[in-house]
Amino acid sequence: AQHIDCVAGMSEEIGDTDARAFAAAFYEALAYGRSVRTAFDLGRNRIDLYGLKDEDVPQLLAPNSDPATVSFAKL
């Protein structure tokens, strides 16, 4: 996290179903040109909407940038 704009990771072990729910929403949002912040929030929301238990496990670190301004796809 010290040398790149943003890092998304888990603060502890996460269940497979929770990880798949988070990853699907996170990467789908990035593919549609959403910011890293929005994608991350959507990933956590998906865990919550599915009624899973690990919503607070995903963490976003961005000490050198604002993740709301970082995106990877241009539509």
LINLINKA-V798383 format. One record per backbone hydrogen bond with DSSP energy under -0.5 kcal/mol. CO is the residue of the C=O (numbers start at 1). NH is the residue of the N-H. E is the energy in kcal/mol with one decimal. If there is no record, write none. Layout:
co=CO nh=NH e=E
co=CO nh=NH e=E
//
This chain:
co=7 nh=61 e=-3.1
co=9 nh=59 e=-3.5
co=15 nh=19 e=-2.7
co=16 nh=20 e=-2.5
co=17 nh=21 e=-2.2
co=18 nh=22 e=-2.5
co=19 nh=23 e=-2.8
co=20 nh=24 e=-2.5
co=21 nh=25 e=-1.8
co=22 nh=26 e=-2.8
co=23 nh=27 e=-2.7
co=24 nh=28 e=-1.8
co=25 nh=29 e=-2.2
co=26 nh=30 e=-2.0
co=27 nh=31 e=-2.4
co=28 nh=32 e=-1.4
co=29 nh=34 e=-2.4
co=30 nh=33 e=-1.8
co=35 nh=39 e=-2.8
co=36 nh=40 e=-2.7
co=37 nh=41 e=-2.5
co=38 nh=42 e=-2.6
co=39 nh=43 e=-2.2
co=40 nh=44 e=-2.3
co=41 nh=45 e=-2.5
co=42 nh=46 e=-2.2
co=43 nh=47 e=-1.6
co=44 nh=48 e=-1.9
co=45 nh=49 e=-3.4
co=46 nh=50 e=-2.0
co=47 nh=52 e=-2.2
co=48 nh=51 e=-1.7
co=54 nh=57 e=-1.6
co=54 nh=58 e=-0.7
co=57 nh=11 e=-2.1
co=59 nh=9 e=-2.5
co=59 nh=61 e=-0.5
co=61 nh=7 e=-2.4
co=62 nh=65 e=-0.6
co=65 nh=67 e=-0.7
co=66 nh=69 e=-2.5
co=67 nh=36 e=-0.7
co=67 nh=37 e=-2.0
co=67 nh=70 e=-0.6
co=69 nh=71 e=-0.5
co=70 nh=36 e=-2.7
co=73 nh=75 e=-0.5
//
